[in-house]
Amino acid sequence: MSTLALSGMLRPRLRMGWLRHPWTLVVVALAVPTAVMLVMRFRTEVGARLSSVPVPTWPWLMACGLASSCFFLANGLALRAASGLPLRLRTAVAVQLAAAAANRVLPAGLGAIAVNIRYLERQKLTCSACLSAVAAVKIVFALAHVGGIALTAALVGGSGTQDAVIAPIRSVTASVGSGPALGGVALCLVGCVMAGLHPRIRGRLGPALRGAGQHLALLARSPRRTAVLLLSAAATKVTQIVALATCVWAFGGSVSLLSVATIYLVGAVVAGAVPTAGNIGALEPALAIGLTAAGGDAVSMFAAVLVYRLISYWLPVLPGIAALTVLRRRGIL
C-alpha cells in the first residue's frame, strides 16, 4: 500500500446519504425496540451483578491515566530514535496521539502507520526512509513483546498464573472444539506460508523488508539510538501492563504484577488474531478470563478491564482528534 493511499485514509469523507436509506430506518426501527426489550428483560440480573462490583479506588485510576500518558511519550521517543531526525518531542508525542485516533478507525495499526509516515515525510525524509523507520519501530516493538513473554514465562512459577495464561486458549478450545481449533491454527499457518511464497506478495513486501533490515543495521551502528529505541519499546509494554494492573487493584483485585504482565502479553497475542481496530471485542474477554483464572473476582475483573480500556484506549481519542486537527492546520501532517 502506497504512502499516498495510507495518507488518503486520514481525509474525512462525510457521506450522510445512508441516513436517508430505507434499510437504515428498518434497522433502527428493529434495533431500538429489541434493545429496550433486552434491557427490561435483564435489568434485574444486571443490577444484581453490578451491585457486587466494588467502588474503584480513584488514586489507582489516576495512576492508570498517568501510565497511559507515558505510553504515548514512549512511542514518541521510539519514533524519534528510529527516524534519526532531531524531532521535537512535544510534536512527536502529539503525532502519536493523532495516530491513536486514526487507529480507532483502521485495523491492524494502519492508521498509526499512515500518520507516522505522513509526519516523517513532512520532515523532509524520503519515502523509503519513512517506510524503513516505521517498519523498524514495528519490528522492535514485536521483538519487545516476544522478549516480554519469554521473560515472564521464565519468572512464572505459580500454577495460578499458568492457569491464567492458558485460560483464554482453553476457553476457545472448549467452545469450538479441539479439532476445529487446531484446524484453524493449521489453516492460518498454511495461509501465511502460501502468502509468503506468492511471487506478487513477495515482490511487494521484499523491498520494504529489505529496507527495514538495512535501517536496523544502520541503527545498530548508533548505540545511543538503539538503546533509546529498545528502551522505548519496552516502556510501551510496561506502561500498558502498569495501567492494567492499577485498574485491577482499583477494583480490589489481588493479582500480582507479574501475573498481570503475563496475562496482558499473552492476551494481546491471542486477541491480535482478530482483524478489528484495536482488537476491540477480542482483548477484553481474553484479559478478563485470564485475570479471573489468576484469582480475581469475575465481575470485578471484567469491570477492571472495561475501565482500563476506557482510560487507555477510548479517552485518548478526543485529544488525538484535536492533535490531528492542529497538526494538519500547521502543515505538520
C-alpha positions as CSV (number, residue, x, y, z in Angstrom):
1,M,0.0,0.0,0.0
2,S,1.5,3.3,-1.0
3,T,2.1,6.2,1.2
4,L,-0.4,8.4,-0.6
5,A,-3.1,5.7,-0.2
6,L,-2.3,5.4,3.5
7,S,-2.4,9.2,3.9
8,G,-5.6,9.4,2.0
9,M,-7.3,7.2,4.6
10,L,-6.9,10.1,7.0
11,R,-9.0,12.5,5.0
12,P,-12.6,12.6,6.4
13,R,-15.2,11.6,3.9
14,L,-18.6,12.5,5.2
15,R,-21.3,10.6,3.4
16,M,-24.6,11.1,5.1
17,G,-26.8,9.7,2.3
18,W,-27.0,6.3,4.1
19,L,-29.0,8.0,6.9
20,R,-31.9,8.5,4.4
21,H,-31.8,5.0,3.1
22,P,-34.9,2.9,3.8
23,W,-32.9,0.0,5.1
24,T,-31.4,2.3,7.7
25,L,-34.9,3.2,9.0
26,V,-35.8,-0.5,9.1
27,V,-32.7,-1.4,11.1
28,V,-33.2,1.4,13.6
29,A,-36.9,0.5,13.9
30,L,-36.0,-3.1,14.8
31,A,-32.9,-2.4,16.8
32,V,-34.3,0.2,19.2
33,P,-37.3,-1.9,20.4
34,T,-35.1,-5.0,20.7
35,A,-32.6,-3.1,22.8
36,V,-35.4,-1.8,25.1
37,M,-36.8,-5.3,25.5
38,L,-33.4,-6.8,26.4
39,V,-32.8,-4.0,29.0
40,M,-36.2,-4.6,30.5
41,R,-35.7,-8.4,30.5
42,F,-32.3,-8.5,32.1
43,R,-32.3,-5.3,34.2
44,T,-32.8,-7.1,37.5
45,E,-30.0,-9.6,36.8
46,V,-27.6,-6.9,35.5
47,G,-28.4,-4.7,38.5
48,A,-27.6,-7.5,40.9
49,R,-24.3,-8.2,39.1
50,L,-23.3,-4.6,39.1
51,S,-24.2,-4.2,42.8
52,S,-21.5,-6.7,43.6
53,V,-18.8,-4.6,41.9
54,P,-16.7,-2.7,44.5
55,V,-16.3,1.1,44.2
56,P,-13.0,1.7,42.5
57,T,-10.1,3.4,44.3
58,W,-9.6,6.7,42.5
59,P,-5.8,7.0,43.1
60,W,-5.2,3.8,41.3
61,L,-7.3,5.0,38.4
62,M,-5.2,8.2,38.3
63,A,-2.1,6.1,38.2
64,C,-3.7,4.2,35.2
65,G,-4.2,7.6,33.4
66,L,-0.6,8.5,34.1
67,A,0.7,5.2,32.8
68,S,-1.4,5.6,29.7
69,S,0.1,9.1,29.1
70,C,3.6,7.7,29.4
71,F,2.7,5.2,26.7
72,F,2.4,8.0,24.1
73,L,5.6,9.5,25.4
74,A,7.4,6.2,24.8
75,N,6.0,6.0,21.3
76,G,7.2,9.5,20.5
77,L,10.7,8.7,21.8
78,A,10.8,5.5,19.7
79,L,9.8,7.3,16.5
80,R,12.4,9.9,17.1
81,A,15.1,7.3,17.7
82,A,14.1,5.3,14.6
83,S,14.0,8.3,12.3
84,G,17.3,9.7,13.3
85,L,15.9,13.2,13.0
86,P,16.0,15.9,15.7
87,L,12.3,15.8,16.1
88,R,10.7,18.0,18.8
89,L,9.5,15.6,21.5
90,R,6.3,17.5,22.1
91,T,5.4,17.3,18.5
92,A,6.3,13.7,18.2
93,V,4.0,12.9,21.2
94,A,1.2,14.9,19.6
95,V,1.6,12.9,16.5
96,Q,1.3,9.7,18.5
97,L,-2.0,10.9,19.9
98,A,-3.2,11.7,16.4
99,A,-2.0,8.2,15.3
100,A,-4.0,6.7,18.2
101,A,-7.2,8.4,17.0
102,A,-6.6,7.1,13.5
103,N,-6.1,3.6,14.8
104,R,-9.6,3.6,16.2
105,V,-10.9,3.6,12.7
106,L,-8.5,1.4,10.8
107,P,-7.5,-2.1,11.9
108,A,-4.0,-3.7,12.1
109,G,-2.4,-0.4,13.1
110,L,-2.8,1.1,9.6
111,G,-4.0,4.4,11.0
112,A,-0.8,4.9,13.1
113,I,1.4,3.8,10.2
114,A,-0.2,6.4,7.8
115,V,0.1,9.2,10.4
116,N,3.7,8.4,11.2
117,I,4.7,8.1,7.5
118,R,3.0,11.4,6.7
119,Y,4.7,13.1,9.6
120,L,8.2,11.9,8.6
121,E,7.6,12.9,5.0
122,R,6.8,16.4,6.2
123,Q,10.1,16.4,8.0
124,K,11.8,16.0,4.5
125,L,12.6,12.3,5.0
126,T,12.4,10.2,1.8
127,C,9.5,7.8,1.2
128,S,11.8,4.7,1.5
129,A,13.4,6.1,4.7
130,C,9.9,6.8,6.2
131,L,8.8,3.2,5.5
132,S,12.0,1.8,6.8
133,A,11.8,3.9,10.1
134,V,8.2,2.9,10.7
135,A,8.9,-0.8,9.9
136,A,11.9,-0.7,12.2
137,V,9.7,0.6,15.0
138,K,7.1,-2.2,14.4
139,I,9.8,-4.9,14.3
140,V,11.5,-3.7,17.5
141,F,8.1,-3.5,19.3
142,A,7.3,-7.0,18.2
143,L,10.7,-8.2,19.5
144,A,10.0,-6.4,22.8
145,H,6.7,-8.2,23.1
146,V,8.2,-11.6,22.4
147,G,11.0,-10.8,24.9
148,G,8.4,-9.8,27.5
149,I,6.6,-13.1,27.0
150,A,9.9,-15.1,27.3
151,L,10.9,-13.1,30.5
152,T,7.5,-13.6,32.2
153,A,7.5,-17.2,31.2
154,A,10.8,-17.7,32.9
155,L,9.7,-15.9,36.1
156,V,6.3,-17.5,36.4
157,G,6.3,-20.2,39.0
158,G,2.8,-20.4,40.4
159,S,0.1,-22.7,38.9
160,G,-2.4,-19.9,39.2
161,T,-0.6,-17.7,36.7
162,Q,-0.1,-20.7,34.4
163,D,-3.8,-21.4,34.5
164,A,-4.4,-17.7,33.8
165,V,-2.2,-17.9,30.7
166,I,-3.9,-20.9,29.2
167,A,-7.4,-19.9,30.3
168,P,-8.2,-17.9,27.1
169,I,-6.9,-20.7,24.9
170,R,-8.7,-23.3,26.9
171,S,-12.0,-21.4,26.7
172,V,-11.7,-21.1,22.9
173,T,-10.9,-24.8,22.6
174,A,-13.7,-25.8,24.9
175,S,-16.3,-23.8,23.0
176,V,-15.1,-24.5,19.5
177,G,-13.6,-28.0,20.0
178,S,-10.0,-29.1,19.8
179,G,-10.3,-30.4,16.2
180,P,-11.7,-27.2,14.7
181,A,-9.3,-25.1,16.8
182,L,-6.2,-27.0,15.7
183,G,-7.5,-27.0,12.1
184,G,-7.9,-23.2,12.2
185,V,-4.4,-22.7,13.5
186,A,-3.0,-25.0,10.8
187,L,-5.0,-23.2,8.2
188,C,-3.7,-19.9,9.3
189,L,-0.1,-21.2,9.2
190,V,-0.6,-22.7,5.8
191,G,-2.1,-19.4,4.6
192,C,0.8,-17.4,5.9
193,V,3.3,-19.7,4.2
194,M,1.5,-19.6,0.9
195,A,1.2,-15.9,1.1
196,G,4.9,-15.6,1.7
197,L,5.7,-17.8,-1.2
198,H,3.4,-16.0,-3.6
199,P,5.6,-14.0,-6.0
200,R,3.4,-10.9,-6.1
201,I,3.2,-10.6,-2.4
202,R,6.9,-11.4,-2.1
203,G,7.7,-8.7,-4.7
204,R,5.7,-6.1,-2.8
205,L,6.9,-7.0,0.7
206,G,10.5,-7.8,-0.2
207,P,11.8,-4.2,-0.8
208,A,10.1,-2.9,2.4
209,L,11.5,-5.7,4.5
210,R,15.0,-5.3,3.0
211,G,14.8,-1.5,3.6
212,A,13.7,-2.2,7.2
213,G,16.6,-4.6,7.7
214,Q,19.1,-2.0,6.3
215,H,17.6,0.6,8.6
216,L,18.0,-1.7,11.6
217,A,21.6,-2.4,10.6
218,L,22.2,1.4,10.4
219,L,20.6,1.7,13.8
220,A,22.9,-0.9,15.2
221,R,25.9,1.4,14.4
222,S,24.4,4.0,16.7
223,P,24.4,2.6,20.2
224,R,22.6,5.6,21.6
225,R,19.7,5.5,19.1
226,T,19.5,1.7,19.5
227,A,19.3,2.0,23.3
228,V,16.6,4.6,23.1
229,L,14.6,2.6,20.7
230,L,14.8,-0.6,22.7
231,L,14.0,1.1,26.0
232,S,11.1,3.0,24.4
233,A,9.7,-0.3,23.0
234,A,10.0,-1.9,26.4
235,A,8.4,1.1,28.0
236,T,5.3,0.8,25.8
237,K,4.7,-2.7,27.2
238,V,5.5,-1.7,30.8
239,T,3.1,1.3,30.7
240,Q,0.2,-0.9,29.4
241,I,0.9,-3.6,32.0
242,V,1.0,-1.0,34.8
243,A,-2.2,0.6,33.5
244,L,-4.0,-2.7,33.6
245,A,-2.6,-3.7,37.0
246,T,-3.6,-0.4,38.6
247,C,-7.2,-0.9,37.3
248,V,-7.2,-4.4,38.7
249,W,-6.0,-3.1,42.1
250,A,-8.5,-0.3,41.9
251,F,-11.3,-2.8,42.0
252,G,-9.8,-4.8,44.9
253,G,-8.1,-7.5,42.8
254,S,-5.2,-9.3,44.4
255,V,-3.5,-10.3,41.2
256,S,0.3,-9.8,41.2
257,L,2.1,-7.5,38.8
258,L,3.9,-10.5,37.2
259,S,0.6,-12.3,36.7
260,V,-0.9,-9.2,35.1
261,A,2.1,-8.8,32.8
262,T,1.9,-12.4,31.7
263,I,-1.9,-12.2,31.1
264,Y,-1.6,-9.0,29.1
265,L,1.3,-10.1,26.9
266,V,-0.3,-13.5,26.1
267,G,-3.8,-12.0,25.8
268,A,-2.6,-9.3,23.4
269,V,-1.2,-12.0,21.1
270,V,-4.4,-14.1,21.2
271,A,-6.5,-11.0,20.5
272,G,-4.2,-9.9,17.7
273,A,-5.6,-12.6,15.5
274,V,-8.9,-10.7,15.3
275,P,-8.9,-8.2,12.5
276,T,-10.6,-5.4,14.3
277,A,-9.4,-1.9,15.1
278,G,-7.5,-2.0,18.4
279,N,-8.6,-5.7,18.9
280,I,-12.0,-4.5,20.1
281,G,-14.1,-7.4,21.2
282,A,-11.2,-9.8,21.5
283,L,-8.8,-8.3,24.0
284,E,-11.4,-7.6,26.7
285,P,-12.6,-11.2,27.1
286,A,-9.0,-12.6,26.9
287,L,-7.9,-10.3,29.7
288,A,-11.0,-10.8,31.9
289,I,-10.8,-14.6,31.6
290,G,-7.1,-14.6,32.4
291,L,-7.4,-12.3,35.4
292,T,-10.3,-14.4,36.7
293,A,-8.3,-17.6,36.4
294,A,-5.4,-15.8,38.3
295,G,-7.7,-15.5,41.3
296,G,-9.7,-12.3,40.7
297,D,-13.5,-12.0,41.1
298,A,-15.1,-12.4,37.6
299,V,-17.4,-9.4,37.8
300,S,-14.7,-7.1,39.3
301,M,-12.1,-8.2,36.8
302,F,-14.4,-7.6,33.9
303,A,-15.2,-4.1,35.2
304,A,-11.4,-3.5,35.7
305,V,-10.7,-4.5,32.1
306,L,-13.5,-2.2,30.8
307,V,-12.2,0.7,32.8
308,Y,-8.7,0.0,31.6
309,R,-9.8,0.1,28.0
310,L,-11.8,3.2,28.6
311,I,-8.8,5.1,30.1
312,S,-6.1,3.8,27.9
313,Y,-7.9,3.3,24.6
314,W,-11.0,5.5,24.3
315,L,-10.2,8.6,26.4
316,P,-7.1,9.5,24.2
317,V,-9.4,9.7,21.2
318,L,-10.6,13.3,22.0
319,P,-7.1,14.8,22.4
320,G,-6.0,12.7,19.4
321,I,-8.6,14.3,17.2
322,A,-7.7,17.7,18.5
323,A,-4.0,17.0,17.9
324,L,-4.7,15.7,14.4
325,T,-6.7,18.9,13.6
326,V,-4.0,21.2,14.9
327,L,-1.1,19.3,13.2
328,R,-2.9,19.3,9.8
329,R,-3.6,23.0,10.2
330,R,0.0,23.8,10.9
331,G,1.2,21.6,8.0
332,I,2.9,19.0,10.2
333,L,0.6,16.3,8.8
